[in-house]
């Protein structure tokens, strides 16, 4: 995940919205992604 985020920063991407199966959303949260308010399927990443 760190590699992917580094590549996105290098391309000057400022935010990403990710849709995932509910059982793996916790993985993205553990990687620092913000979850949607209901914490079901969507996670958000914002460049620091």
Helices and strands as residue ranges (DSSP letters): H 2-10, E 15-19, G 22-24, H 25-30, E 34-35, E 42-46
